């Protein structure tokens, strides 16, 4: 009898372990699948900064002499930005106007090519009001630019044309 009891207990333990493994796998799959929901609508936060889907650059529309809208890609323009020495972020509104039909990869860099920030692909209407910097800067006045690489909104983000918008960066 002892042998039968031992075999029964071993079978019950094996069945319980199998059920625990199945339950754990099911929970893992649900968590993985659930974490991908609405990723495109959630603001990204962290190294890439806070990206919003309602970015509004207040870019004035360009019209021709007849008052009709000109076609083409809208590129935000900048004249100057200020920050304090040692700041790890820059208040600069960088994004992709909602009127566009392409994506932007925006790179903020100094005139000497030093990269301060590179965004992920920004879809039309997405942007940041404050960007995290890859490095801090000492006091001074710098020539800087936002380099916009236009890309198709396909899976490969096929590169298109690019544009630069220069500005003066003042570090107090």
VENRA-V642863 format. One record per pair of residues at least 4 apart in sequence whose ideal C-beta (glycine too) atoms are under 6 Angstrom apart, sorted by the first residue. I is the first residue (numbers start at 1). J is the second residue. Records with the same first field share a line. If there is no record, write none. Layout:
BEGIN
I=J  J
END
This chain:
BEGIN
30=34
38=42
43=50  51  52
44=48  51
45=50
48=120
49=128  131  132
51=126  128
53=125  126
55=95  126  127
57=76  93  95  97
59=74  76  97
61=69
62=70
63=67  69
64=68  70
73=100
74=97  99  100
75=148  163
77=165
78=165  167
79=167
80=167  168
81=92  167  169
82=170
83=87  90  171
84=172
85=138  139  171
86=136
88=133
89=130  132
90=131  133
91=130
92=131
93=129
94=106  127  128  131  146
95=122  126  127
96=100  104  122  124  126
98=124  125
100=124
102=150
103=121  123  151  153
104=122  148
105=119  121  149
106=119  146  148
107=118  147
108=116  117  146
109=115
110=114  142  144
111=143
116=133  134
117=131
121=157
122=126
137=171
139=171
140=171
141=170
142=169
144=167  169
145=164  166
146=165
147=164
148=163
149=162
150=160  161
151=157  159
152=158
154=158
END
